[in-house]
Amino acid sequence: MAEDKVVHSFKRTPTEEVRATVREYRGRMYIDLRIYYMDNSGEWRPTRKGIALSTEFLSDLRTCVSKFDEELKALEKGEEDG
């Protein structure tokens, strides 16, 4: 893979965005979730705030996101009942 592939991104603030990227490093594939900022020249630059995981952890990441979703729904339901 010659270049990183951004699979999804969303604005965090007007000058920051979160990017989900697939990249190759030293012959291994990684998924990278990282905050980018816009510099003074209008270019997006990566910050150190993020995480890169081997693609072997993709299933675990899916499980984690699913559990976040379940927990947030339960908390919202608790607020509605309370």
VENZIGI-V491937 format. One record per residue. N is the residue number from 1. RES is the residue in three letters. PSI is psi in whole degrees, 0 to 359 (NA if undefined). NEAR is the number of other C-alpha atoms within 10 Angstrom. D_LAST is the distance of its C-alpha to the last C-alpha in Angstrom with 2 decimals. Layout:
n = {N;N}
res = {RES;RES}
psi = {PSI;PSI}
near = {NEAR;NEAR}
d_last = {D_LAST;D_LAST}
This chain:
n = {1;2;3;4;5;6;7;8;9;10;11;12;13;14;15;16;17;18;19;20;21;22;23;24;25;26;27;28;29;30;31;32;33;34;35;36;37;38;39;40;41;42;43;44;45;46;47;48;49;50;51;52;53;54;55;56;57;58;59;60;61;62;63;64;65;66;67;68;69;70;71;72;73;74;75;76;77;78;79;80;81;82}
res = {MET;ALA;GLU;ASP;LYS;VAL;VAL;HIS;SER;PHE;LYS;ARG;THR;PRO;THR;GLU;GLU;VAL;ARG;ALA;THR;VAL;ARG;GLU;TYR;ARG;GLY;ARG;MET;TYR;ILE;ASP;LEU;ARG;ILE;TYR;TYR;MET;ASP;ASN;SER;GLY;GLU;TRP;ARG;PRO;THR;ARG;LYS;GLY;ILE;ALA;LEU;SER;THR;GLU;PHE;LEU;SER;ASP;LEU;ARG;THR;CYS;VAL;SER;LYS;PHE;ASP;GLU;GLU;LEU;LYS;ALA;LEU;GLU;LYS;GLY;GLU;GLU;ASP;GLY}
psi = {121;325;162;147;111;119;339;149;155;150;134;316;176;334;11;147;156;131;136;119;145;131;158;136;122;42;3;149;140;153;136;124;116;148;133;151;156;122;180;338;3;9;142;132;141;148;177;353;103;185;140;128;144;146;345;344;6;318;318;322;319;315;317;313;320;319;324;313;313;315;317;321;318;319;318;320;320;322;324;322;332;NA}
near = {10;6;8;14;14;14;10;11;15;11;12;13;9;8;12;18;18;19;21;19;17;21;20;15;10;5;8;9;16;20;22;19;19;19;22;22;19;14;11;7;6;9;9;15;12;15;11;8;10;14;12;15;14;15;16;11;12;13;9;11;13;11;12;12;11;12;12;12;12;12;12;12;12;12;12;12;11;10;9;8;7;6}
d_last = {51.35;52.89;49.88;46.13;44.17;40.96;38.77;35.80;34.91;32.35;32.31;30.35;31.85;34.91;37.19;35.39;34.61;33.49;36.06;36.07;39.74;42.00;45.02;47.94;49.00;52.01;52.11;48.48;45.64;42.43;39.13;38.29;35.05;36.07;35.41;38.38;39.32;41.78;44.80;47.00;49.19;46.33;46.41;43.33;43.57;41.58;39.89;39.67;35.87;35.42;36.12;38.88;38.67;41.35;40.69;40.70;37.09;35.93;34.50;32.54;31.26;30.13;28.25;26.63;25.51;24.21;22.13;20.79;19.80;18.15;16.17;15.06;14.04;11.99;10.28;9.81;8.51;5.87;5.05;5.60;3.78;0.00}
